[in-house]
Amino acid sequence: MPREKVVRVWDEREVVYSLKKWRILKEKREKALQIMKKLAQFDPHVYGSVARGDVRKDSDIDIVIPYKVPSFLIEHALENMPFQKKRIVMATPWHLIKGHIEIDDETVITFPLINPNDREIEFYKWGGMIDIRGIQTNSRVPGVNKKLILIIPSENGHIEKEVMGRENEVAKVLGVSIKLVQERVKILTRRDSIGRTGIYLNEEVPDWMSFEEALKRIADRDPNIRRKIKESGGI
């Protein structure tokens, strides 16, 4: 899929959804809900366009557990549900270390392998996140897409507003700090100008190994990983 670029909207505008778009949103949410119900004890949320509503046919279904949980409990809850891969990912040496369970090509369950800080939890509010009840009641939430456009759900679709120049407004709408908004604007505009620089850690975990054991082995060889684990209070 082509990389999405930052765009300039200038004035706000409303996007009216077609019947096809509403159908795609319903299908993706129904698929997400089936998985979220299995994980209900861990307060799962769906993140991104499926939470906001501005989906495309190729939109990912990102399910997030927002706090640290022993990985064997998550895998046990998903028992009898086939999946493709397990991965440990970390965007940069300063970001959260996360586990990924890839259910299929479009569906991923993400959970922290170390205790997240407040800023790392805020990140999910930035893109928009909604819980099981929100899915069941057909709610949608505001969030920012990869093009740095604030998506605000409306009755017929959504309102789009450019984030740059509205940082304080965006922070209030999303309930996040202005520092997070400024940080995300800086990262995404820089990425747009120089291109994606790659991810620091993206390592597959064998089926027979726990995420925690795999992370310990990675930490043994990587001082940045050891530092991040120590700062968070351990695995």
C-alpha positions in Angstrom: 0.0 0.0 0.0 1.4 3.4 -0.9 2.7 5.5 2.0 0.2 8.2 3.0 1.5 11.7 2.9 0.7 14.8 4.9 -1.9 16.9 3.1 -3.2 20.5 3.5 -6.9 20.9 3.9 -6.8 24.5 4.9 -10.5 25.0 5.7 -12.6 22.3 7.2 -14.7 20.1 5.0 -17.3 17.3 5.4 -16.9 14.0 3.8 -20.2 12.1 3.2 -19.9 8.4 3.2 -21.3 6.1 0.5 -23.4 3.0 1.4 -20.3 1.0 0.4 -18.1 2.8 2.9 -20.7 2.3 5.7 -20.8 -1.4 4.8 -17.0 -1.8 4.9 -17.0 -0.1 8.3 -19.6 -2.4 9.6 -17.8 -5.5 8.3 -14.5 -4.5 9.9 -16.1 -3.6 13.2 -17.9 -7.0 13.3 -14.6 -8.8 12.7 -12.9 -6.7 15.4 -15.7 -7.3 17.9 -15.4 -11.1 17.6 -11.8 -10.9 18.6 -12.3 -8.2 21.3 -15.0 -10.3 23.0 -12.4 -13.1 23.5 -10.1 -10.5 25.1 -12.8 -8.7 27.0 -11.1 -9.2 30.4 -8.2 -7.1 29.2 -10.2 -4.0 28.2 -9.3 -4.2 24.4 -9.8 -1.2 22.1 -9.8 -0.9 18.4 -7.5 1.9 17.2 -7.4 4.1 14.1 -9.7 4.3 11.2 -12.0 1.6 12.4 -12.6 3.6 15.6 -13.0 6.9 13.7 -15.0 5.6 10.8 -12.9 6.8 7.8 -12.1 3.2 6.6 -11.1 2.0 3.2 -11.3 -1.6 1.9 -7.6 -2.1 2.7 -7.7 -0.5 6.2 -6.1 -2.5 8.9 -8.0 -3.7 12.0 -5.7 -2.7 14.9 -6.8 -4.1 18.3 -5.0 -2.7 21.3 -4.7 -3.9 24.9 -3.6 -0.6 26.6 -1.7 -2.0 29.6 0.8 -4.7 30.3 -0.6 -8.3 30.6 1.3 -11.6 30.7 1.3 -12.7 27.1 0.3 -16.3 27.9 -3.0 -15.0 29.2 -3.7 -13.2 25.9 -2.7 -16.3 23.9 -4.9 -18.5 26.1 -7.8 -16.2 25.5 -7.3 -16.5 21.8 -7.1 -20.3 22.0 -8.4 -22.1 18.9 -8.1 -18.9 16.9 -5.4 -19.3 14.2 -2.9 -16.6 13.7 0.0 -16.0 11.3 2.9 -14.6 13.3 4.0 -13.3 16.7 6.4 -10.3 16.7 8.1 -7.9 19.1 8.3 -4.4 17.7 9.8 -1.1 18.8 9.6 2.0 16.6 12.8 3.7 18.0 15.0 3.0 21.1 12.9 5.6 23.0 9.5 4.1 22.2 7.3 1.4 23.8 8.2 -2.3 23.3 5.1 -4.0 22.1 4.0 -7.5 21.2 2.1 -8.1 18.0 -0.1 -11.1 17.2 -0.9 -11.0 13.5 -4.3 -12.7 13.0 -4.3 -12.2 9.3 -3.0 -9.8 6.7 -5.3 -7.0 8.0 -5.8 -7.7 11.7 -3.2 -7.2 14.5 -3.5 -7.4 18.3 -1.0 -5.1 20.0 -0.1 -5.1 23.7 2.8 -3.5 25.7 5.5 -5.9 26.9 6.7 -3.3 29.5 4.7 -0.8 31.5 3.7 2.1 29.2 4.0 5.7 30.4 1.2 8.3 30.1 2.6 9.6 26.8 2.5 6.2 25.3 -1.1 5.7 26.3 -2.0 9.1 24.9 -0.6 8.0 21.5 -3.7 5.7 21.0 -6.1 8.6 21.8 -4.3 10.5 19.0 -5.4 8.1 16.4 -8.7 7.4 18.0 -9.6 4.4 20.1 -12.9 2.8 21.1 -13.8 -0.1 23.4 -16.3 -3.0 23.0 -19.3 -1.0 24.2 -18.4 1.7 21.7 -18.4 -0.8 18.9 -21.7 -2.4 20.1 -23.4 1.0 20.2 -22.0 2.1 16.8 -20.1 5.0 18.3 -17.2 6.7 16.5 -14.5 8.9 18.0 -12.3 11.7 16.7 -8.7 11.0 15.9 -5.9 12.0 13.5 -4.9 10.0 10.4 -1.4 9.6 8.9 -2.0 12.6 6.7 -2.2 14.8 9.8 -5.9 15.4 9.3 -8.2 15.5 12.3 -11.2 13.3 11.6 -14.4 14.3 13.6 -17.3 11.9 13.0 -20.6 13.5 11.8 -24.0 12.0 11.1 -23.3 11.5 7.4 -19.6 10.8 7.5 -16.9 13.0 9.0 -15.5 16.5 9.2 -11.8 17.0 8.3 -9.6 19.7 9.8 -5.9 20.2 9.2 -3.9 19.7 12.4 -1.1 22.1 11.7 -2.1 25.5 12.9 -4.8 24.0 15.2 -2.6 22.1 17.6 -4.4 23.5 20.7 -7.8 22.7 19.4 -6.8 19.2 18.4 -5.3 18.5 21.8 -8.7 19.6 23.4 -10.8 17.5 21.0 -8.7 14.4 21.6 -8.1 14.9 25.3 -4.3 14.7 24.9 -1.4 17.0 25.8 -0.3 19.7 23.4 3.2 18.2 23.7 2.0 15.0 22.1 0.3 16.9 19.3 3.5 18.9 18.6 5.6 15.7 18.8 3.4 13.8 16.3 3.3 16.8 13.9 7.1 17.0 14.0 7.5 13.2 13.4 5.0 12.9 10.6 6.1 16.0 8.7 9.7 14.9 9.0 8.8 11.5 7.8 7.0 13.0 4.8 10.1 15.1 3.8 12.8 12.5 4.3 10.9 9.2 4.1 10.4 6.5 6.6 13.7 5.6 8.3 12.7 2.1 9.3 11.7 0.5 12.6 14.3 -0.2 15.3 13.0 -3.6 16.3 10.8 -6.0 14.4 11.6 -9.6 15.4 9.5 -12.7 14.9 8.8 -14.8 18.0 8.8 -18.6 17.5 5.4 -20.3 18.2 6.8 -22.3 21.1 8.4 -19.3 22.8 6.7 -16.7 25.0 7.0 -13.0 24.2 8.7 -12.4 27.6 11.4 -15.0 27.0 12.0 -13.7 23.5 12.3 -10.1 24.9 14.8 -11.3 27.5 17.0 -12.9 24.8 16.8 -9.6 22.7 17.8 -7.6 25.8 20.8 -9.8 26.4 22.3 -8.5 23.2 20.9 -5.0 22.9 21.7 -2.3 25.6 19.0 0.0 24.3 16.4 -2.7 25.0 17.9 -3.4 28.5 17.8 0.3 29.3 14.1 0.7 28.2 13.1 -2.4 30.3 14.9 -1.1 33.3 13.3 2.4 33.0 9.8 0.8 32.9 10.4 -1.3 36.0 11.2 -4.6 34.3 9.4 -7.2 32.1 
